[in-house]
Amino acid sequence: MAKGLQLNEVWLERIAGQLNDMEFGSLHIVVHEGQIVQMERTERKRFENTPSKPAKAGIAARARQDLKKAAPDRR
């Protein structure tokens, strides 16, 4: 028979802490033998679909250049 899950104030605060500031996502709580053993947080960021403007394309190009500079040379 399964053991009953006991949630005290500490666990309620931990769960609330994981949910704070989450706009879109999920919190997966793993329970083994009636005790929480793991929490997995998956958060999504959503952006509105707006037409690209030339200035934004420039920002993306600069970001790619920055990534290339930061990556080690593989030659």
N, CA, C and O atoms as a DFTB+ gen file, in Angstrom:
300 C
 N C O
     1  1       0.835      -1.178       0.000
     2  2       0.000       0.000       0.000
     3  2       0.883       1.246       0.000
     4  3       1.924       1.280       0.657
     5  1       0.465       2.257      -0.733
     6  2       1.243       3.492      -0.864
     7  2       1.214       4.283       0.442
     8  3       0.206       4.329       1.147
     9  1       2.348       4.898       0.734
    10  2       2.435       5.770       1.904
    11  2       1.824       7.126       1.554
    12  3       1.921       7.583       0.415
    13  1       1.207       7.751       2.521
    14  2       0.632       9.079       2.305
    15  2       1.730      10.134       2.257
    16  3       2.677      10.093       3.043
    17  1       1.599      11.060       1.348
    18  2       2.583      12.133       1.203
    19  2       2.332      13.182       2.271
    20  3       1.219      13.691       2.402
    21  1       3.363      13.503       3.029
    22  2       3.271      14.524       4.070
    23  2       3.970      15.795       3.589
    24  3       5.166      15.775       3.299
    25  1       3.236      16.882       3.507
    26  2       3.814      18.163       3.105
    27  2       3.847      19.083       4.314
    28  3       2.807      19.420       4.880
    29  1       5.051      19.486       4.703
    30  2       5.162      20.452       5.790
    31  2       5.420      21.840       5.195
    32  3       5.470      21.997       3.975
    33  1       5.579      22.819       6.041
    34  2       5.766      24.209       5.595
    35  2       7.022      24.369       4.727
    36  3       7.031      25.170       3.793
    37  1       8.070      23.615       5.034
    38  2       9.319      23.698       4.261
    39  2       9.066      23.298       2.814
    40  3       9.506      23.993       1.898
    41  1       8.362      22.186       2.592
    42  2       8.096      21.735       1.225
    43  2       7.146      22.682       0.504
    44  3       7.311      22.940      -0.688
    45  1       6.160      23.197       1.219
    46  2       5.247      24.154       0.583
    47  2       5.999      25.405       0.132
    48  3       5.703      25.952      -0.931
    49  1       6.964      25.861       0.926
    50  2       7.776      27.020       0.544
    51  2       8.678      26.692      -0.644
    52  3       8.857      27.526      -1.531
    53  1       9.246      25.487      -0.668
    54  2      10.096      25.087      -1.804
    55  2       9.284      25.039      -3.096
    56  3       9.739      25.506      -4.140
    57  1       8.095      24.480      -3.021
    58  2       7.234      24.386      -4.213
    59  2       6.830      25.785      -4.666
    60  3       6.899      26.097      -5.855
    61  1       6.412      26.627      -3.726
    62  2       6.028      27.999      -4.071
    63  2       7.205      28.757      -4.669
    64  3       7.024      29.548      -5.594
    65  1       8.419      28.525      -4.147
    66  2       9.613      29.183      -4.678
    67  2       9.888      28.807      -6.118
    68  3      10.338      29.641      -6.904
    69  1       9.618      27.547      -6.475
    70  2       9.812      27.115      -7.853
    71  2       8.763      27.705      -8.792
    72  3       9.028      27.908      -9.977
    73  1       7.585      27.975      -8.264
    74  2       6.501      28.507      -9.091
    75  2       6.526      30.030      -9.208
    76  3       5.916      30.591     -10.119
    77  1       7.221      30.697      -8.300
    78  2       7.289      32.168      -8.338
    79  2       7.876      32.651      -9.662
    80  3       8.842      32.080     -10.169
    81  1       7.299      33.679     -10.199
    82  2       7.765      34.343     -11.425
    83  2       7.667      33.462     -12.666
    84  3       8.174      33.852     -13.717
    85  1       7.041      32.299     -12.589
    86  2       6.872      31.458     -13.777
    87  2       5.596      31.896     -14.486
    88  3       4.508      31.852     -13.911
    89  1       5.741      32.321     -15.749
    90  2       4.572      32.723     -16.527
    91  2       4.003      31.543     -17.308
    92  3       2.790      31.332     -17.328
    93  1       4.885      30.773     -17.952
    94  2       4.484      29.618     -18.737
    95  2       5.459      28.491     -18.408
    96  3       6.673      28.688     -18.466
    97  1       4.949      27.335     -18.071
    98  2       5.849      26.228     -17.799
    99  2       5.183      25.175     -16.948
   100  3       3.961      25.147     -16.799
   101  1       6.016      24.303     -16.388
   102  2       5.496      23.235     -15.552
   103  2       6.487      22.920     -14.437
   104  3       7.688      23.163     -14.552
   105  1       5.950      22.378     -13.370
   106  2       6.760      21.911     -12.250
   107  2       6.401      20.452     -12.035
   108  3       5.263      20.119     -11.702
   109  1       7.379      19.594     -12.230
   110  2       7.199      18.149     -12.105
   111  2       7.783      17.733     -10.765
   112  3       8.968      17.947     -10.507
   113  1       6.958      17.141      -9.915
   114  2       7.398      16.715      -8.590
   115  2       7.472      15.193      -8.579
   116  3       6.490      14.511      -8.871
   117  1       8.647      14.670      -8.240
   118  2       8.869      13.224      -8.218
   119  2       8.779      12.745      -6.774
   120  3       9.449      13.276      -5.889
   121  1       7.937      11.730      -6.548
   122  2       7.718      11.180      -5.208
   123  2       8.124       9.715      -5.203
   124  3       7.731       8.952      -6.086
   125  1       8.914       9.321      -4.204
   126  2       9.301       7.925      -4.000
   127  2       8.958       7.553      -2.570
   128  3       9.376       8.219      -1.623
   129  1       8.204       6.498      -2.427
   130  2       7.829       5.973      -1.112
   131  2       7.267       7.053      -0.194
   132  3       7.613       7.120       0.985
   133  1       6.397       7.898      -0.747
   134  2       5.712       8.897       0.041
   135  2       6.515      10.147       0.359
   136  3       6.068      10.976       1.152
   137  1       7.697      10.302      -0.244
   138  2       8.512      11.488       0.004
   139  2       8.908      12.143      -1.312
   140  3       9.206      11.455      -2.289
   141  1       8.912      13.467      -1.335
   142  2       9.385      14.200      -2.504
   143  2      10.893      14.031      -2.574
   144  3      11.603      14.292      -1.603
   145  1      11.378      13.593      -3.731
   146  2      12.817      13.397      -3.895
   147  2      13.410      14.304      -4.963
   148  3      14.629      14.458      -5.039
   149  1      12.556      14.908      -5.792
   150  2      13.082      15.717      -6.891
   151  2      11.994      16.636      -7.421
   152  3      10.815      16.284      -7.431
   153  1      12.410      17.829      -7.866
   154  2      11.511      18.743      -8.565
   155  2      12.200      19.176      -9.850
   156  3      13.378      19.532      -9.843
   157  1      11.464      19.143     -10.948
   158  2      11.995      19.558     -12.247
   159  2      11.143      20.709     -12.757
   160  3       9.925      20.590     -12.889
   161  1      11.800      21.820     -13.041
   162  2      11.101      23.017     -13.509
   163  2      11.426      23.229     -14.982
   164  3      12.592      23.272     -15.374
   165  1      10.384      23.360     -15.785
   166  2      10.537      23.678     -17.200
   167  2       9.800      24.982     -17.440
   168  3       8.593      25.080     -17.218
   169  1      10.541      25.982     -17.895
   170  2       9.926      27.286     -18.111
   171  2       9.991      27.646     -19.579
   172  3      10.994      27.396     -20.248
   173  1       8.928      28.227     -20.071
   174  2       8.838      28.660     -21.465
   175  2       8.803      30.174     -21.505
   176  3       8.198      30.822     -20.651
   177  1       9.451      30.719     -22.497
   178  2       9.372      32.153     -22.762
   179  2       8.585      32.331     -24.045
   180  3       8.913      31.719     -25.062
   181  1       7.567      33.149     -24.016
   182  2       6.747      33.370     -25.204
   183  2       6.924      34.789     -25.683
   184  3       7.001      35.729     -24.893
   185  1       6.988      34.927     -26.997
   186  2       7.177      36.226     -27.623
   187  2       6.069      36.426     -28.644
   188  3       5.648      35.483     -29.313
   189  1       5.605      37.658     -28.756
   190  2       4.559      37.950     -29.724
   191  2       5.127      37.908     -31.129
   192  3       6.280      38.275     -31.355
   193  1       4.313      37.460     -32.070
   194  2       4.720      37.443     -33.479
   195  2       4.549      38.842     -34.051
   196  3       3.430      39.313     -34.254
   197  1       5.662      39.489     -34.305
   198  2       5.638      40.806     -34.931
   199  2       6.546      40.763     -36.139
   200  3       7.542      40.039     -36.137
   201  1       6.222      41.528     -37.176
   202  2       7.087      41.530     -38.360
   203  2       8.501      41.995     -37.994
   204  3       8.685      42.905     -37.185
   205  1       9.477      41.354     -38.603
   206  2      10.872      41.739     -38.360
   207  2      11.144      43.101     -38.975
   208  3      10.660      43.420     -40.060
   209  1      11.909      43.876     -38.275
   210  2      12.315      45.187     -38.779
   211  2      13.811      45.112     -39.083
   212  3      14.512      44.297     -38.484
   213  1      14.311      45.929     -39.987
   214  2      15.739      45.888     -40.308
   215  2      16.637      46.032     -39.087
   216  3      17.698      45.410     -39.035
   217  1      16.240      46.834     -38.102
   218  2      17.072      47.026     -36.907
   219  2      17.211      45.717     -36.141
   220  3      18.285      45.418     -35.619
   221  1      16.132      44.929     -36.067
   222  2      16.197      43.658     -35.357
   223  2      17.110      42.680     -36.077
   224  3      17.823      41.904     -35.440
   225  1      17.088      42.717     -37.409
   226  2      17.974      41.829     -38.166
   227  2      19.429      42.159     -37.859
   228  3      20.267      41.262     -37.777
   229  1      19.731      43.451     -37.688
   230  2      21.091      43.865     -37.335
   231  2      21.505      43.342     -35.975
   232  3      22.655      42.946     -35.781
   233  1      20.581      43.338     -35.037
   234  2      20.871      42.818     -33.698
   235  2      21.167      41.328     -33.775
   236  3      22.100      40.848     -33.130
   237  1      20.384      40.593     -34.556
   238  2      20.610      39.157     -34.698
   239  2      21.970      38.881     -35.330
   240  3      22.678      37.967     -34.908
   241  1      22.336      39.669     -36.342
   242  2      23.638      39.481     -36.992
   243  2      24.776      39.748     -36.012
   244  3      25.771      39.024     -35.997
   245  1      24.629      40.784     -35.196
   246  2      25.656      41.068     -34.184
   247  2      25.738      39.955     -33.151
   248  3      26.827      39.612     -32.691
   249  1      24.593      39.391     -32.786
   250  2      24.591      38.293     -31.815
   251  2      25.328      37.082     -32.386
   252  3      26.074      36.416     -31.668
   253  1      25.124      36.794     -33.671
   254  2      25.844      35.671     -34.299
   255  2      27.338      35.937     -34.319
   256  3      28.131      35.028     -34.075
   257  1      27.732      37.173     -34.608
   258  2      29.155      37.518     -34.611
   259  2      29.752      37.349     -33.223
   260  3      30.865      36.844     -33.079
   261  1      29.012      37.772     -32.198
   262  2      29.488      37.623     -30.819
   263  2      29.662      36.154     -30.459
   264  3      30.628      35.782     -29.793
   265  1      28.719      35.315     -30.904
   266  2      28.825      33.883     -30.626
   267  2      30.040      33.277     -31.317
   268  3      30.729      32.431     -30.746
   269  1      30.302      33.714     -32.553
   270  2      31.468      33.207     -33.278
   271  2      32.759      33.603     -32.569
   272  3      33.700      32.814     -32.489
   273  1      32.797      34.834     -32.053
   274  2      33.983      35.295     -31.340
   275  2      34.198      34.497     -30.054
   276  3      35.334      34.193     -29.691
   277  1      33.118      34.163     -29.377
   278  2      33.208      33.459     -28.099
   279  2      33.546      31.972     -28.282
   280  3      34.112      31.347     -27.385
   281  1      33.194      31.408     -29.451
   282  2      33.440      29.977     -29.684
   283  2      34.922      29.736     -29.947
   284  3      35.579      30.547     -30.601
   285  1      35.446      28.631     -29.444
   286  2      36.860      28.334     -29.705
   287  2      37.103      28.016     -31.173
   288  3      36.243      27.442     -31.840
   289  1      38.262      28.385     -31.668
   290  2      38.625      28.110     -33.060
   291  2      38.855      26.617     -33.206
   292  3      39.656      26.051     -32.463
   293  1      38.179      25.961     -34.140
   294  2      38.259      24.501     -34.278
   295  2      39.130      24.071     -35.444
   296  3      38.929      22.983     -35.983
   297  1      40.059      24.863     -35.839
   298  2      40.944      24.496     -36.951
   299  2      42.090      23.647     -36.482
   300  3      42.932      23.248     -37.286
